[in-house]
Amino acid sequence: MALFDSVIAEFGSRFGLGAKAGSLIAEVIRLMSREPGGIAGFLNRFRSAGLRASPTPW
């Protein structure tokens, strides 16, 4: 869990989410795991919504 703790702390700090970052990351992971095609399918939803540049750096 140390890896996730550091990711959550970094995300919370970088985007000013604080303690809410953990809940947000958990929800994103849940959405990715339910999406047909996994992570690629999740990122394709961004692209099809016109947010093509957003997931590119990921």
Secondary structure by P-SEA (a helix, b strand, c coil): caaaaaaaaaaaaaaccccaaaaaaaaaaaaaaacccaaaaaaaaaaaaccccccccc
